[in-house]
């Protein structure tokens, strides 16, 4: 449902504008950190371990950042220019622990986009974390839940676009109407059944949500 003018202008508040300013300052003064909320970066920096193995959809600043902190990362990117840029950055940093995969959105594999399917081939319940920050996020999140091990972290960026939550964010009017698709509704139900711990972070502009799967439950 399209947000009303009242809803849209309701988010243009001093709090939201202040959040936008703080976000821009944070991004400019920390050029190497993932483009997530500041709190999300701090949580990751605390929880990630040198022996962790992870996956991300959507390569970028996070790719090099993860590579410097974990044992292995698989990163999937659909944009060829961005793929080449990140490949060069990884080479310059000497990061040999990243499988950077190029998967165009229009390529299909067994009836599904290669962008999603390439990760589905990974061993189930083996990953410590998955960041969903690219395209086809509902389909990617479905696969992510199969790949995470007990106690693993599912991280979804721009979460207010897909997950119902009330807070000061430009995308929030869309989220107030509930899950935007049947797939997201299914995901919400599965996460609730798993009794995953939820950590919602926001900088009043965007949001990054963490789902920590219980140990012993997948």
PAZAPA-4460 file (N, C-alpha, C; in steps of 0.05 Angstrom, whole numbers, plus 32768, in hexadecimal, padded with zeros to 4 digits):
% residues 218
    n_x    n_y    n_z   ca_x   ca_y   ca_z    c_x    c_y    c_z   seq   type   mol
   8011   7FE8   8000   8000   8000   8000   8011   8019   8000     1      X     A
   800B   802C   7FEF   801A   8045   7FED   8015   8056   8006     2      X     A
   802B   8061   8013   8027   8071   802B   8019   808B   8024     3      X     A
   800A   8095   8037   7FFD   80AF   8034   8011   80C6   8038     4      X     A
   8009   80DE   802F   801A   80F5   8033   801F   80FA   8051     5      X     A
   800A   80F5   8061   800C   80F9   807E   8021   80E6   8089     6      X     A
   8021   80CD   8080   8035   80BA   8089   8051   80C2   8081     7      X     A
   8054   80CA   8068   806F   80D1   805E   807A   80E9   806D     8      X     A
   806A   80FE   806F   8074   8116   807D   8076   8112   809B     9      X     A
   8069   80FE   80A5   806C   80F8   80C1   8087   80EE   80C8    10      X     A
   8096   80E3   80B4   80B1   80D9   80B9   80C6   80EF   80B4    11      X     A
   80BE   8106   80A9   80D0   811C   80A6   80CF   812C   80C0    12      X     A
   80DC   8121   80D4   80DB   812C   80EF   80F8   8134   80F7    13      X     A
   80FA   8145   810B   8115   814C   8115   8126   8133   811B    14      X     A
   8119   811F   8127   8127   8106   812E   8132   80F8   8115    15      X     A
   8121   80F7   8100   8129   80EA   80E8   813F   80F9   80D9    16      X     A
   813C   8114   80D9   8151   8124   80CC   816B   8122   80DB    17      X     A
   816A   8122   80F5   8182   811F   8106   818F   8104   8100    18      X     A
   817E   80EF   80FE   8188   80D4   80F8   8196   80D3   80DD    19      X     A
   818A   80E1   80C9   8196   80E2   80AF   81B2   80EF   80B0    20      X     A
   81B4   8105   80BE   81CD   8113   80C1   81E2   8102   80CF    21      X     A
   81DA   80F5   80E4   81ED   80E3   80F3   81F6   80CC   80E1    22      X     A
   81E3   80C2   80D1   81EA   80AB   80BF   81FF   80B4   80AB    23      X     A
   81FB   80CC   809F   820E   80D5   808B   822A   80DA   8097    24      X     A
   822A   80E5   80AF   8244   80E9   80BD   8252   80CF   80C2    25      X     A
   8242   80BB   80CC   824D   80A1   80D2   8259   8094   80B9    26      X     A
   824A   8095   80A3   8253   8089   808A   826D   8096   807F    27      X     A
   826E   80B0   8081   8285   80BF   8076   829E   80BC   8087    28      X     A
   829A   80B9   80A1   82B1   80B6   80B3   82B9   8099   80B8    29      X     A
   82A9   8087   80AE   82B0   806A   80B0   82AD   805D   8094    30      X     A
   82BE   8064   8081   82BB   805B   8065   82BE   803E   8060    31      X     A
   82C8   802F   8074   82CD   8012   8070   82B8   8000   807D    32      X     A
   82A5   800B   808C   8292   7FFA   809A   827B   7FF3   8088    33      X     A
   826D   7FDD   808D   8255   7FD6   807D   8240   7FEC   807E    34      X     A
   8231   7FEF   8068   821D   8003   8066   8203   7FF9   8074    35      X     A
   8206   7FF5   808E   81EF   7FED   809F   81EC   8002   80B4    36      X     A
   81D9   7FFE   80C7   81D8   8011   80DD   81F1   800F   80EE    37      X     A
   81F7   8025   80FC   820F   8025   810D   820D   800F   8122    38      X     A
   81F5   800C   812E   81F2   7FF8   8143   81F6   7FDC   8137    39      X     A
   81ED   7FD7   811F   81F0   7FBD   8112   820D   7FB7   810E    40      X     A
   821D   7FCA   8106   823A   7FC6   8102   8247   7FBF   811D    41      X     A
   823F   7FCD   8132   824A   7FC8   814C   8243   7FAC   8156    42      X     A
   822A   7FA3   8151   8222   7F88   8158   8232   7F73   814A    43      X     A
   8235   7F77   8130   8245   7F64   8120   8262   7F63   812A    44      X     A
   826D   7F7A   812F   8289   7F7C   8138   828D   7F6D   8153    45      X     A
   8278   7F6C   8163   8279   7F5E   817C   8274   7F40   817A    46      X     A
   8262   7F38   8168   8259   7F1C   8166   8269   7F0B   8153    47      X     A
   8274   7F17   813E   8283   7F07   812B   829D   7EFC   8137    48      X     A
   82A3   7EE3   812F   82BB   7ED6   8139   82CE   7ECF   8122    49      X     A
   82E8   7ECE   8127   82FB   7EC8   8112   82F6   7EAE   8102    50      X     A
   82E9   7E9B   810F   82E4   7E81   8102   82C9   7E80   80F4    51      X     A
   82BA   7E95   80F3   829F   7E95   80E8   82A0   7E93   80C9    52      X     A
   828A   7E87   80BF   8286   7E85   80A2   826B   7E92   809C    53      X     A
   826B   7EA3   8087   8252   7EB1   8081   824C   7EB5   8064    54      X     A
   8235   7EC1   805F   822B   7EC6   8044   821E   7EE1   8043    55      X     A
   8222   7EF0   802D   8213   7F09   802A   8209   7F0A   800D    56      X     A
   81F0   7F14   800B   81E5   7F1C   7FF1   81E8   7F3A   7FEF    57      X     A
   81F7   7F44   7FDC   81FC   7F61   7FD9   8218   7F68   7FE2    58      X     A
   822B   7F67   7FCF   8247   7F6D   7FD6   824A   7F8C   7FD9    59      X     A
   825F   7F93   7FE8   8264   7FAF   7FED   8279   7FB3   8002    60      X     A
   8276   7FC9   8011   828A   7FCE   8027   828A   7FB7   803B    61      X     A
   8273   7FAB   803F   8271   7F95   8052   8283   7F7D   804A    62      X     A
   8288   7F79   8030   8296   7F62   8027   82B3   7F62   8031    63      X     A
   82C1   7F78   802E   82DC   7F7A   8038   82DC   7F7A   8056    64      X     A
   82C9   7F87   8062   82C7   7F89   807F   82C4   7F6D   808C    65      X     A
   82B2   7F5D   8081   82AE   7F42   808A   82C7   7F32   8086    66      X     A
   82D4   7F34   806F   82EC   7F25   8068   8302   7F29   807D    67      X     A
   8303   7F40   8089   8317   7F46   809D   8311   7F3B   80B8    68      X     A
   82F9   7F30   80BB   82F0   7F27   80D6   82E9   7F0A   80D9    69      X     A
   82E3   7EFD   80C2   82DA   7EE1   80C4   82EB   7ECF   80B3    70      X     A
   82E6   7EB4   80B6   82F7   7EA1   80A7   82F0   7E9F   808A    71      X     A
   82D6   7EA1   8083   82CE   7E9F   8067   82B4   7EAC   8062    72      X     A
   82B2   7EB9   804B   8299   7EC7   8043   8293   7EC0   8026    73      X     A
   8279   7EBA   8021   826F   7EB8   8005   825F   7ED1   8000    74      X     A
   8265   7EE0   7FEB   8257   7EF9   7FE5   824C   7EF7   7FC9    75      X     A
   8232   7EFD   7FC7   8224   7EFB   7FAD   821B   7F16   7FA3    76      X     A
   8223   7F1D   7F8B   821D   7F37   7F80   8211   7F35   7F64    77      X     A
   81FD   7F45   7F5E   81EF   7F43   7F44   81F9   7F58   7F30    78      X     A
   8206   7F6D   7F3A   820E   7F84   7F29   822B   7F7F   7F21    79      X     A
   8230   7F7D   7F07   824B   7F76   7EFD   8260   7F8C   7F04    80      X     A
   8258   7FA5   7F02   826B   7FBA   7F08   8272   7FBA   7F26    81      X     A
   825E   7FB6   7F37   8263   7FB5   7F53   8273   7F9C   7F5A    82      X     A
   826E   7F86   7F4D   827D   7F6D   7F51   829A   7F72   7F4B    83      X     A
   82A0   7F7F   7F35   82BC   7F84   7F2D   82CA   7F97   7F41    84      X     A
   82BA   7FAA   7F4B   82C5   7FBD   7F5E   82CD   7FB0   7F78    85      X     A
   82BB   7F9E   7F82   82C0   7F90   7F9B   82D6   7F7C   7F97    86      X     A
   82D7   7F6F   7F80   82EC   7F5C   7F7B   8308   7F69   7F7C    87      X     A
   8309   7F82   7F71   8322   7F91   7F72   8329   7F99   7F8F    88      X     A
   8315   7FA1   7F9E   831A   7FA9   7FBA   8324   7F92   7FCA    89      X     A
   8319   7F7A   7FC6   8322   7F62   7FD5   833E   7F5B   7FCD    90      X     A
   8345   7F5E   7FB4   8360   7F58   7FAB   8374   7F6B   7FB7    91      X     A
   836D   7F85   7FB9   837E   7F99   7FC4   8383   7F94   7FE2    92      X     A
   836F   7F89   7FEF   8371   7F84   800C   837D   7F69   8012    93      X     A
   8382   7F59   7FFC   838D   7F3E   8000   837A   7F2B   800E    94      X     A
   8360   7F2F   800A   834C   7F1F   8016   8347   7F06   8005    95      X     A
   8352   7EF0   800E   834F   7ED7   7FFF   833A   7EC4   800A    96      X     A
   832B   7ECE   801E   8317   7EBD   802B   82FB   7EC3   8023    97      X     A
   82F8   7ECF   800B   82DD   7ED6   8001   82D8   7EC9   7FE6    98      X     A
   82C1   7EBB   7FE4   82B8   7EB2   7FCA   82A4   7EC7   7FC0    99      X     A
   82AD   7ED8   7FAE   829D   7EED   7FA2   8290   7EE2   7F89   100      X     A
   8275   7EE0   7F89   8267   7ED4   7F73   8256   7EE8   7F64   101      X     A
   8258   7EE8   7F4A   8247   7EF9   7F39   822F   7EE9   7F2F   102      X     A
   8217   7EF3   7F35   81FF   7EE5   7F2E   81EA   7EF9   7F25   103      X     A
   81E8   7EFD   7F0A   81D4   7F0F   7EFF   81B8   7F07   7F06   104      X     A
   81A7   7F1A   7F0A   818B   7F15   7F12   817B   7F07   7EFC   105      X     A
   8183   7F0A   7EE3   8173   7EFF   7ECD   817C   7EE2   7EC6   106      X     A
   8190   7ED8   7ED3   8199   7EBC   7ECE   818A   7EA9   7EE0   107      X     A
   817E   7E94   7ED4   816E   7E81   7EE4   817E   7E67   7EE7   108      X     A
   8178   7E59   7EFC   8185   7E3F   7F02   8170   7E2D   7F0F   109      X     A
   8167   7E19   7F01   8153   7E06   7F0C   813A   7E15   7F14   110      X     A
   8132   7E28   7F03   8119   7E36   7F08   811A   7E4D   7F1B   111      X     A
   8132   7E52   7F27   8134   7E68   7F3A   814B   7E7A   7F31   112      X     A
   814B   7E94   7F39   8161   7EA6   7F32   817B   7E9B   7F3C   113      X     A
   818F   7E9C   7F2B   81AA   7E93   7F34   81B3   7EA2   7F4C   114      X     A
   81AB   7EBB   7F4E   81B3   7ECC   7F65   81AB   7EBF   7F7F   115      X     A
   8195   7EB1   7F80   818B   7EA4   7F98   8196   7E87   7F98   116      X     A
   8195   7E7A   7F82   819B   7E5E   7F80   81B8   7E57   7F87   117      X     A
   81CB   7E69   7F80   81E7   7E64   7F84   81ED   7E60   7FA2   118      X     A
   81DE   7E6E   7FB3   81E2   7E6A   7FD0   81D4   7E51   7FDA   119      X     A
   81BE   7E4A   7FCD   81AF   7E32   7FD5   81C0   7E18   7FD2   120      X     A
   81D5   7E1A   7FC3   81E6   7E02   7FBF   81FA   7DFF   7FD6   121      X     A
   81FC   7E12   7FE8   820E   7E10   7FFF   8203   7DFB   8013   122      X     A
   8214   7DEF   8023   820B   7DDB   8036   81F7   7DE8   804A   123      X     A
   81E3   7DDA   8051   81CE   7DE3   8064   81D9   7DE5   8080   124      X     A
   81CF   7DF8   808F   81D5   7DFB   80AC   81F3   7DFC   80B2   125      X     A
   8202   7E0C   80A2   821F   7E0D   80A5   8229   7E29   80AA   126      X     A
   8219   7E3D   80A6   8222   7E59   80A7   821D   7E66   80C2   127      X     A
   8230   7E77   80CA   822D   7E86   80E3   821D   7E9F   80E0   128      X     A
   821D   7EAB   80C8   820D   7EC3   80C3   8207   7EC6   80A6   129      X     A
   81F1   7ED3   80A0   81E9   7EDA   8085   81DE   7EF6   8085   130      X     A
   81E9   7F07   8074   81DF   7F22   8070   81D0   7F24   8056   131      X     A
   81B7   7F2C   8058   81A5   7F2F   8040   81A4   7F4D   803B   132      X     A
   81B2   7F56   8026   81B4   7F73   8021   81B6   7F78   8003   133      X     A
   81A9   7F67   7FF3   81AA   7F6A   7FD6   818E   7F69   7FCB   134      X     A
   818A   7F5B   7FB5   8170   7F59   7FA7   8162   7F3F   7FB0   135      X     A
   8149   7F3D   7FA8   8138   7F25   7FAD   813B   7F1C   7FCA   136      X     A
   8137   7F2F   7FDC   813E   7F2A   7FF8   812C   7F15   8005   137      X     A
   8113   7F13   7FFC   8102   7EFF   8008   810B   7EE3   8001   138      X     A
   8112   7EDF   7FE8   811C   7EC4   7FDF   8137   7EBE   7FEC   139      X     A
   8148   7ED2   7FEF   8162   7ECE   7FFB   815F   7EC7   8018   140      X     A
   814D   7ED4   8026   8149   7ECF   8042   813F   7EB3   8047   141      X     A
   812D   7EA9   8035   8124   7E8D   8037   813C   7E7A   8036   142      X     A
   814E   7E7F   8024   8165   7E6D   8021   8178   7E71   8039   143      X     A
   817B   7E89   8043   818C   7E8F   805A   8184   7E7E   8072   144      X     A
   816A   7E7B   8077   8161   7E6C   808E   8169   7E4F   808C   145      X     A
   816C   7E45   8074   8175   7E29   8071   8193   7E26   8075   146      X     A
   81A1   7E3B   8070   81BF   7E3A   8071   81CB   7E3F   808C   147      X     A
   81BC   7E4E   809D   81C6   7E55   80B7   81C7   7E3E   80CA   148      X     A
   81DC   7E3C   80DA   81DF   7E28   80EE   81D0   7E31   8108   149      X     A
   81CB   7E20   811B   81BF   7E28   8134   81D0   7E3E   8141   150      X     A
   81C3   7E53   814A   81D1   7E69   8156   81DB   7E7D   8142   151      X     A
   81D6   7E78   8128   81DF   7E8A   8113   81D0   7EA4   8112   152      X     A
   81DB   7EB8   8104   81CF   7ED2   8101   81C4   7ED7   80E5   153      X     A
   81AB   7EDF   80E4   81A0   7EE9   80CB   819E   7F07   80CD   154      X     A
   81AA   7F15   80BA   81A9   7F33   80BA   819C   7F3D   80A1   155      X     A
   8187   7F4D   80A5   8179   7F59   808E   817B   7F77   808F   156      X     A
   8186   7F83   807A   8188   7FA0   807A   8170   7FAC   806C   157      X     A
   816B   7FC6   8072   8153   7FD4   8068   813A   7FC5   8071   158      X     A
   813B   7FBB   8089   8127   7FA9   8093   810B   7FB4   8093   159      X     A
   8108   7FCE   8096   80ED   7FDA   8098   80DD   7FD8   807E   160      X     A
   80EB   7FD1   8068   80DD   7FCD   804F   80CE   7FB3   804E   161      X     A
   80D7   7FA0   805F   80CD   7F85   805D   80C0   7F7A   8077   162      X     A
   80C7   7F86   808D   80BF   7F7B   80A7   80B0   7F90   80B7   163      X     A
   809A   7F88   80C2   8089   7F9A   80D1   8096   7FA4   80EA   164      X     A
   8099   7FBE   80ED   80A5   7FCA   8104   809F   7FE8   8104   165      X     A
   809A   7FF3   811B   8092   800F   811D   80AA   801F   8127   166      X     A
   80B5   8030   8116   80CA   8043   811F   80CD   8058   8109   167      X     A
   80DD   806D   810F   80E0   8083   80FD   80F2   807C   80E5   168      X     A
   80E7   8076   80CF   80F6   806E   80B7   80E6   8074   809E   169      X     A
   80F2   807E   8089   80E3   8084   8070   80D4   806C   8065   170      X     A
   80DF   8054   8069   80D2   803C   805D   80BB   8031   806F   171      X     A
   80B9   803B   8087   80A7   802F   809A   808A   802D   8092   172      X     A
   807F   8041   8084   8063   803F   807C   805C   8026   806D   173      X     A
   806F   801B   805D   806A   8002   804F   8069   7FEB   8062   174      X     A
   807B   7FEB   8076   807C   7FD5   8088   8064   7FD4   809B   175      X     A
   8057   7FEB   80A0   8041   7FEB   80B3   802A   7FDA   80AA   176      X     A
   8029   7FD3   8090   8013   7FC3   8085   8019   7FA5   8086   177      X     A
   802E   7F9E   8093   8035   7F82   8096   8049   7F79   8080   178      X     A
   804F   7F5F   807F   8062   7F55   806C   8059   7F5B   804F   179      X     A
   806C   7F65   803E   8065   7F6E   8023   8061   7F57   8010   180      X     A
   8066   7F3E   8018   8061   7F28   8006   805B   7F0E   8016   181      X     A
   8051   7EFA   8008   804B   7EE1   8015   8064   7ED4   8020   182      X     A
   807A   7ED7   8011   8094   7ECC   801A   809D   7ED8   8034   183      X     A
   809A   7EF3   8036   80A2   7F00   804F   8091   7EF8   8066   184      X     A
   8077   7EF3   8061   8065   7EEA   8076   806D   7ECE   807F   185      X     A
   8075   7EBD   806D   807F   7EA2   8074   8098   7EA4   8084   186      X     A
   80AB   7EB5   807C   80C4   7EB9   808B   80BF   7EC2   80A7   187      X     A
   80AD   7ED6   80AA   80A6   7EE0   80C5   809B   7ECA   80D6   188      X     A
   808A   7EB8   80CB   807F   7EA2   80DA   8094   7E8E   80E2   189      X     A
   80A7   7E88   80D0   80BC   7E75   80D6   80CF   7E80   80EC   190      X     A
   80D5   7E99   80EB   80E7   7EA5   80FF   80D9   7EA5   811A   191      X     A
   80BF   7EAA   811A   80B1   7EAA   8134   80B0   7E8E   813F   192      X     A
   80AC   7E7A   812E   80AC   7E5E   8137   80C7   7E55   8142   193      X     A
   80DC   7E60   8136   80F7   7E5A   813F   80FE   7E67   815A   194      X     A
   80EE   7E7B   8162   80F3   7E8B   817A   810E   7E98   8178   195      X     A
   8114   7EA4   8160   812D   7EB2   815C   812D   7ECB   816C   196      X     A
   8145   7ED2   8176   8148   7EEB   8184   8149   7F02   816F   197      X     A
   813B   7F17   8174   8139   7F2D   8161   8147   7F46   816C   198      X     A
   815A   7F51   815C   8167   7F6A   8163   8162   7F7D   814D   199      X     A
   8152   7F92   8152   814A   7FA5   813E   815B   7FBE   8142   200      X     A
   816A   7FC7   812E   817A   7FDF   8130   8171   7FF3   811C   201      X     A
   8172   800C   8124   8168   8022   8112   8178   803B   8117   202      X     A
   817E   804A   8102   818A   8064   8105   8177   807B   80FE   203      X     A
   815D   8074   80FF   8147   8086   80F8   8145   808C   80DA   204      X     A
   8156   807F   80CA   8155   8082   80AD   8150   8067   80A1   205      X     A
   815E   8053   80AA   815B   8038   80A0   815D   8025   80B8   206      X     A
   815B   800B   80B2   815C   7FF7   80C8   816A   7FDE   80BF   207      X     A
   8177   7FD1   80D2   8184   7FB7   80CE   817A   7FA5   80E4   208      X     A
   816F   7F8E   80DE   8165   7F7C   80F2   8175   7F63   80F3   209      X     A
   8179   7F59   810B   8188   7F3F   8110   8174   7F2B   811B   210      X     A
   8176   7F13   8110   8167   7EFC   811C   817C   7EE8   8124   211      X     A
   817F   7EE3   813E   8192   7ED0   8149   8183   7EB6   814D   212      X     A
   818A   7EA1   813E   817C   7E88   8141   8185   7E7A   815B   213      X     A
   8172   7E6E   8169   8179   7E60   8182   818D   7E49   817C   214      X     A
   819E   7E44   818F   81B0   7E2D   818C   819F   7E14   818E   215      X     A
   81A4   7E01   817B   8195   7DE8   817B   817B   7DE9   816C   216      X     A
   8174   7E01   8160   815C   7E04   8150   8162   7E10   8135   217      X     A
   8157   7E04   8120   815A   7E0F   8105   813F   7E0B   80F7   218      X     A
***
